[in-house]
Amino acid sequence: MPRITTHNLCKYFVDNKKNVATAALYNAEADMPDKSFTVIMGKSGCGKTTLLRTLAGLVRPDDGQILFDETDVTDKTAAERNVSYLSQEFALYPHLTVFDNVAYPLKLQHVPADEIRRRVDETCKLVGMAQLASRRPRQLSGGQQQRVAMARALVKRPEIIFMDEPMSNLDRNLRAEMSALLARLHKTLDVNIVYVTHNINEARALADYVIAMDNGMVVQQGAASEVLSDSNGFVIQNLTEKTIETLI
């Protein structure tokens, strides 16, 4: 699995009415180890989602470089990067069954039908949805829908899964359940996970590497055990439970 590195990554969004450009990313320098569960943290509007979408190939940077190992992927599409992206919304097709929702990206890739069946069955079992494969999204709970979305992200066998606050719409009990599932999947599968959150408790539960952002810049990064215990670091000084609660 690739090590992810960015150099001087910049992204500007222009307000045409005001003729003003805002830097969502400014010289962002990040270095994420291979096979890591990397959590990107920061307050709302700090640039963490823009960084995630840029890494995933969904947003093109205005300047800078993205490397997967030694390969420059800055100008490659998401499909060319062999990644998956999981957002806050489940984005399931309501008219399709669980099986067909999970199978959808494989059908787009024209994978043979027998291989689709094998991989979908295997992935649904992995996330605990094998018994519900014939149901439609409206027949599922929020936690079950999230598992289906996760299965769809996994079934392509990506090298990296990018997750943008995927548990933000779940209640506390479901968050705990999904955290346990994510931790298990990361240990089981040979995959990098890059996960955005403003919840320090999620970072403590999941991360082995942490990146903190502020005003479009990476202001702290390192092993989770070090970053989340550094009393003088940005995370502990600015992203404590009390601070985070005001953002939820």
N, C-alpha and C positions, 0 to 999 in steps of 0.2 A: 504494500500500500504506500502511496506517495507521501513524502514530506511536503507540506505546503508552505511556500515562502512568498512574501510580497515585498517589493522594493519601491518606495516613494509613490505609493498608489494614491491617485487623486481622482475625485469625481465631483463635478460641479453641476448644480441644477440652476437653471436660469428662470427668473421671473420676468417674462417678456413685458408685462404691464409696467413693472417698476424698473425694467432694464438693469436688474441686479442679479449677480451670480452668487450662489451660496455653496460653500465647500462642504459637501457631505463626507468626503474623505480628503484628508490633506497629508500627503507624504506618509501614509500609513505603512509602517514596517512591522510585519508579523512573521513568525516562524513557528509552525505547528508540526510537532513530531509525527512521524508515520505511526499508524495504528493507534493513535491517541483518541481520547474523548476530550476534545477541546471545547471549552465553554467561552463564548464571547459575551462580556458583561458591560453594562453601562446604563446611564440614565436614558430616558426617552429622548430621541433626537440626537443621540451622540454619534450615530453613524454605523451602529453595529449591524443593522439589517442591510444597509447599503453595502457594507463589506461582505456580508454573507452572499448577497445576490451577485455581487461582482465576482466573488470566488467561484460561484456556481455557473457563471457564464450567462446570467440573465440580465446583467447590466454591464455595459462596456465602459471601462475606465477611460478618463480623459488623458491620463498620464500614468507612468509607472509600469510595473512588470509583475506578473504572477507566474510562479514556477511550481510545477508538480515534480518533485525530485529535481532533475536538471533540465526538464522540458519546459520551454516557454509556452504557456497556454493562454496568454493574454488575449489573443485574437481568436481563440477557438470557441466554438459554440458549446452549449451545455451537453449536447449529444456527443460531440467530439471529445469531451472531457470525461465521459463515462461516470457521471454523477447523478444523484437524485436529490430532489428538493422537497421538503415537507414544511408546509406553512401552518399558520394558526388555524386556517379553515381546512376542513377535511376534504372538500372539493371532490366528493364522490358523485358519480352519475346516478341520479335517483331511479332511473328506469332500468338500471343494470343490477344483476345480483352481485353478491360479494365476490363470487368466483370471477365474473366478467369484469368487475371493477379492477381486481388485482391483475387479471390477464391483459387488460387493455394496452399497457405499454409494450408487451411482448407481441401483440397482434400488429401494432404499428411497426415493429421491427421484422414482421413476417417470419416469426419463429414457427416451426412446424407444430401442428396441433397436438401431437403426442408429447412433445417437449413442453408446450404450454401447460398441458394437463399436469405433467409431472412437477414442474416448477411451482405452479400455483398451489397444488395440493401440499407440497413440501413447505412452502412459505406460509400458507394459512395455518398449518399445523404448528409452525414455529411461533406464531403470534397468538395461538390459542383460538383461532377462528375456523378450524376445519369443520366443526359440527354445524356452523351457521353459513356455510358457503352458498346455500341456495336462497338465502334471505336477501331482501332489498334494504337499502339504507334506512328507510323510514321504520323498519322493524327492529332497528338496533339502538342500543343506548349510545350516549356520547362516547364513552370509553371504548365500546365495540367499534364504532365508526373510526375512532382514532387508530385502533389496531388494524383495520382494513387499509386505511391510508398508509400506515407504516408498512404493511405487507406489499402494497403496490410500489412503494419506494424501494423495498428490498428485492423484489422479484427480478429486477433487471440485473442483479448482481453488480451494483456499482462499486467503484473503489472508494468513493466518498459519499456520505449522506449529509446534506446540509439541512438543518432544522431551525426554523424561525419561531421561537416560543410556541412549540406544538402543544403544550399543556395549559396555555393561558385560558382556554375556554372550559377547562375541566375543574370540578370541585376538588377539595383537599384530598378526599379519599381516593378519587380516581387519579390524582396527581401522584400519590404514593404508589399506586398500582402500576402506573405507566413508568414511573422512575425505576421501579424494580425490573420491569420488562426491558427497558432500554439498557440498563446495566447488564442484564443477562445476555441480551443480543450482542452487545459490544464485546463481551468476553467470548461468546460462541462464534461470532462471524469475523472473518478477516477483512475488516472494513474500518475506515476512518469515520468518525462522527464529529461534525462541527455544529455546535448548538448555541443559539442565541437566547439569552434570558436576562431579565433584570432582577431575578429572584436569587439571592445569594444562597438560600437553602437548597435550591436545585443544583447550583454549582458545587456545593459541598457534597451533595449526594452522588453526583455523576462525574464530575471533572477529574481528569488526571493532569490537565493543562488548562491554564486560564489566560485569557487576553482581556484586558480592561481598556475601554475606549472613552474618550472625552473630546468633544468638539472636533470629531472626524479624525482624531489621531489615536494611535496606540500609545497609552501612557504607562502601562505595566503589563508584563507577561512573564510566564514561567510555570514551573510545576505547581499544581494546585496546592499541594501541601505547604509550599513556601508562600505563594501569593495570598492564600486565605488565612495565613497566620502572621503575616507581616504587619505589625501594629502601626508602622510608619508608612505603609504603602497606600496607594490610591484606593484600592478596594476597601480595605478596613476603614480608612479615613472618610470615605465618601459613599460607600455602598453597603453600609451596615443594615441590619434588619429594620431599624427605625427609619432609615432613609428610604429603603425599598418600599416599605408599607405605604409611604406617601405617593408612590408612583403607580400602585396597582389599581 
